[in-house]
């Protein structure tokens, strides 16, 4: 049996209001260390997973979303909003459990007849989930219950007014690779948003026109320089940068005239739109306003600021660095107007929308062996996280164009010898769902009293191609390699035979794979599966016409609702396996290890067993 993390029960369904009330139980614990994963707060992707699991056979949600999509965390994070409109946490119980509860809590719990043993002591929470259309909950009824391996992962949760105003984190309009070597040193938009300039650390300059992202300028200074601190001159199309070893040595290029020019030294590391406020940061604690005080160090002497951005009206400065917090300052006084936590450890870089309504930040995950940085979007009014996405690579710079149309992300690819890239993200999310996720009135299958209709399972299995012996041999070999290399944990991937999911693979903890999955498939008549090693397999809805499983290893396998009339299971290891609601009439179970085997509501008519 798969190890469930949570259990879900439907308390009520209101189709007119497009709402379902769930109770979610924590059913997986480490009782020795008293550790567990709390119920999610209001994660939309988690509840999308619950809706799909309960309606995956023939309900509209099962027809709209396939198994590859639901197993893809990033896909569910991006698309949950087309199905789930809102989640409200209405009650939380036993979190944390009392000392007396811990005396009774086991490590694992599994659903039996809609309940979990000892459930009054389990950590649990109640929710109201509102969906975008009644068809997404039409298959649910009060009392439905099941175990799930779904886990919380933040899904995009924008409000309708947010959609045209936040960047699409997953669909760059273009990817710029200005230099062959991966050392982009700095980038910045001109004050009118017409140009984006990029430099490398040797002083090479590239300027792009943002109208079509074509390359307009490529230039190099005549003398050697270790370039840093790219800044545009306010109100002009002149871009400047300094020499790292001598910041009084400035290089300036006039984009309109296409020539190097001499201009007064640009003061500070960055400035507000007109140059009214100029700041220095990153070389000492806090933020130094060049025409005013040094601030933030009075709040916390240990704060080193490494990213800062002004709003277009010059009324606010957003700053962050070596702490989990983002600070909002009044540039006129240095007063801290607001503070909110954004990251677990520290904020690496940030950008703010011109009106200050949205903030984009990145974490420092690029310091890991295989960098995978996360960029996040928050509403500044209520600090609510509305979108996030992980990128393969090290994100060190973010910038929001002054006209509000683009967010650019400087990322160094995590691959060997990967080039520095600039991902150009358009501002504005789609307002209409993909065609397949648009609500369609469909007739949902009506489950039997047991929760699954065996005839429907059989019909689906017989409508698909049978599993051939060669396929089973390959599957068994891959699964055995997983067992031998200690497989388990990590990120799910799906192996398909033809177009049907056959096995779930998990590379990080095992060399080649993980728990086999054979859903809604049948074996060729007379298939010889003697000695097959599929411990912990999920064989839900399996159909076999007299298959030979003598001596097979099916320890802890899930074989619920299977059609296995006359199956040869003599000498098989079935300990801990779940055969509930299966048809084993006429099966040979002589000498099989049935320790802990679940035969609840199993048809064992004429079955042979000791």
NORQUI-V140656 format. One record per residue. N is the residue number from 1. PSI is psi in whole degrees, 0 to 359 (999 if undefined). Layout:
N&PSI + N&PSI
//
This chain:
1&142 + 2&148 + 3&106 + 4&145 + 5&320 + 6&161 + 7&144 + 8&137 + 9&137 + 10&120 + 11&325 + 12&151 + 13&126 + 14&95 + 15&329 + 16&323 + 17&359 + 18&42 + 19&147 + 20&138 + 21&123 + 22&147 + 23&126 + 24&125 + 25&143 + 26&122 + 27&12 + 28&122 + 29&158 + 30&91 + 31&331 + 32&318 + 33&1 + 34&48 + 35&149 + 36&164 + 37&117 + 38&156 + 39&149 + 40&156 + 41&292 + 42&45 + 43&119 + 44&325 + 45&326 + 46&315 + 47&333 + 48&318 + 49&318 + 50&316 + 51&319 + 52&316 + 53&320 + 54&343 + 55&24 + 56&346 + 57&298 + 58&16 + 59&161 + 60&322 + 61&327 + 62&330 + 63&335 + 64&332 + 65&130 + 66&172 + 67&325 + 68&320 + 69&315 + 70&336 + 71&353 + 72&106 + 73&319 + 74&324 + 75&313 + 76&324 + 77&321 + 78&330 + 79&357 + 80&329 + 81&341 + 82&341 + 83&314 + 84&126 + 85&327 + 86&149 + 87&128 + 88&127 + 89&117 + 90&340 + 91&149 + 92&134 + 93&147 + 94&28 + 95&96 + 96&164 + 97&151 + 98&163 + 99&323 + 100&321 + 101&317 + 102&334 + 103&338 + 104&350 + 105&134 + 106&174 + 107&323 + 108&144 + 109&143 + 110&147 + 111&133 + 112&115 + 113&41 + 114&6 + 115&168 + 116&138 + 117&142 + 118&26 + 119&338 + 120&339 + 121&350 + 122&148 + 123&134 + 124&162 + 125&151 + 126&146 + 127&152 + 128&120 + 129&121 + 130&132 + 131&170 + 132&344 + 133&144 + 134&336 + 135&336 + 136&348 + 137&10 + 138&341 + 139&350 + 140&148 + 141&151 + 142&134 + 143&343 + 144&138 + 145&147 + 146&160 + 147&154 + 148&147 + 149&6 + 150&150 + 151&158 + 152&136 + 153&130 + 154&130 + 155&152 + 156&131 + 157&54 + 158&149 + 159&165 + 160&321 + 161&341 + 162&333 + 163&313 + 164&1 + 165&356 + 166&153 + 167&151 + 168&103 + 169&341 + 170&352 + 171&76 + 172&141 + 173&327 + 174&162 + 175&120 + 176&135 + 177&81 + 178&334 + 179&151 + 180&326 + 181&153 + 182&52 + 183&53 + 184&125 + 185&326 + 186&160 + 187&160 + 188&151 + 189&145 + 190&160 + 191&335 + 192&0 + 193&6 + 194&328 + 195&151 + 196&126 + 197&147 + 198&138 + 199&154 + 200&176 + 201&358 + 202&5 + 203&2 + 204&136 + 205&133 + 206&135 + 207&131 + 208&146 + 209&124 + 210&348 + 211&321 + 212&5 + 213&31 + 214&151 + 215&124 + 216&320 + 217&140 + 218&117 + 219&155 + 220&141 + 221&159 + 222&330 + 223&159 + 224&147 + 225&145 + 226&97 + 227&145 + 228&169 + 229&64 + 230&127 + 231&135 + 232&143 + 233&126 + 234&137 + 235&16 + 236&177 + 237&36 + 238&125 + 239&139 + 240&158 + 241&165 + 242&169 + 243&128 + 244&323 + 245&347 + 246&93 + 247&356 + 248&351 + 249&110 + 250&143 + 251&138 + 252&139 + 253&128 + 254&109 + 255&322 + 256&319 + 257&350 + 258&46 + 259&156 + 260&140 + 261&166 + 262&128 + 263&160 + 264&150 + 265&127 + 266&122 + 267&143 + 268&169 + 269&331 + 270&168 + 271&164 + 272&176 + 273&315 + 274&356 + 275&7 + 276&320 + 277&131 + 278&140 + 279&157 + 280&140 + 281&164 + 282&347 + 283&348 + 284&181 + 285&148 + 286&196 + 287&130 + 288&115 + 289&122 + 290&337 + 291&29 + 292&205 + 293&168 + 294&126 + 295&168 + 296&326 + 297&337 + 298&333 + 299&317 + 300&110 + 301&347 + 302&4 + 303&119 + 304&120 + 305&133 + 306&0 + 307&141 + 308&149 + 309&139 + 310&154 + 311&163 + 312&328 + 313&5 + 314&19 + 315&344 + 316&147 + 317&126 + 318&129 + 319&146 + 320&167 + 321&245 + 322&52 + 323&166 + 324&356 + 325&153 + 326&132 + 327&139 + 328&120 + 329&151 + 330&112 + 331&337 + 332&329 + 333&342 + 334&3 + 335&139 + 336&111 + 337&329 + 338&154 + 339&134 + 340&147 + 341&134 + 342&328 + 343&165 + 344&319 + 345&309 + 346&158 + 347&129 + 348&314 + 349&165 + 350&163 + 351&148 + 352&144 + 353&154 + 354&325 + 355&359 + 356&9 + 357&336 + 358&146 + 359&135 + 360&132 + 361&167 + 362&149 + 363&173 + 364&33 + 365&351 + 366&349 + 367&359 + 368&170 + 369&323 + 370&92 + 371&137 + 372&90 + 373&148 + 374&133 + 375&142 + 376&150 + 377&129 + 378&147 + 379&131 + 380&340 + 381&320 + 382&7 + 383&12 + 384&130 + 385&125 + 386&342 + 387&147 + 388&158 + 389&141 + 390&139 + 391&145 + 392&100 + 393&180 + 394&112 + 395&118 + 396&343 + 397&137 + 398&146 + 399&137 + 400&127 + 401&144 + 402&334 + 403&0 + 404&4 + 405&338 + 406&150 + 407&128 + 408&144 + 409&119 + 410&122 + 411&136 + 412&121 + 413&141 + 414&349 + 415&164 + 416&125 + 417&22 + 418&143 + 419&152 + 420&136 + 421&157 + 422&113 + 423&124 + 424&110 + 425&124 + 426&145 + 427&127 + 428&120 + 429&154 + 430&143 + 431&349 + 432&140 + 433&161 + 434&156 + 435&316 + 436&338 + 437&9 + 438&137 + 439&133 + 440&134 + 441&113 + 442&156 + 443&119 + 444&146 + 445&141 + 446&118 + 447&155 + 448&175 + 449&329 + 450&349 + 451&341 + 452&138 + 453&108 + 454&326 + 455&321 + 456&318 + 457&315 + 458&317 + 459&319 + 460&320 + 461&315 + 462&341 + 463&350 + 464&167 + 465&144 + 466&155 + 467&122 + 468&166 + 469&320 + 470&318 + 471&317 + 472&321 + 473&316 + 474&317 + 475&313 + 476&320 + 477&317 + 478&320 + 479&321 + 480&322 + 481&323 + 482&314 + 483&316 + 484&336 + 485&14 + 486&38 + 487&157 + 488&149 + 489&168 + 490&205 + 491&129 + 492&140 + 493&158 + 494&129 + 495&132 + 496&148 + 497&119 + 498&232 + 499&9 + 500&137 + 501&127 + 502&320 + 503&146 + 504&128 + 505&151 + 506&97 + 507&320 + 508&324 + 509&352 + 510&150 + 511&325 + 512&3 + 513&188 + 514&211 + 515&129 + 516&145 + 517&122 + 518&78 + 519&133 + 520&41 + 521&160 + 522&156 + 523&151 + 524&145 + 525&130 + 526&17 + 527&135 + 528&106 + 529&23 + 530&132 + 531&5 + 532&132 + 533&102 + 534&49 + 535&145 + 536&16 + 537&155 + 538&106 + 539&35 + 540&131 + 541&19 + 542&138 + 543&129 + 544&136 + 545&93 + 546&76 + 547&150 + 548&106 + 549&26 + 550&130 + 551&7 + 552&152 + 553&101 + 554&34 + 555&133 + 556&17 + 557&154 + 558&112 + 559&37 + 560&148 + 561&29 + 562&155 + 563&93 + 564&50 + 565&130 + 566&14 + 567&141 + 568&104 + 569&16 + 570&135 + 571&4 + 572&151 + 573&103 + 574&18 + 575&131 + 576&359 + 577&152 + 578&105 + 579&23 + 580&139 + 581&10 + 582&159 + 583&103 + 584&28 + 585&132 + 586&5 + 587&152 + 588&108 + 589&17 + 590&127 + 591&5 + 592&146 + 593&110 + 594&23 + 595&116 + 596&12 + 597&135 + 598&110 + 599&30 + 600&125 + 601&26 + 602&137 + 603&106 + 604&25 + 605&126 + 606&13 + 607&144 + 608&125 + 609&155 + 610&999
//
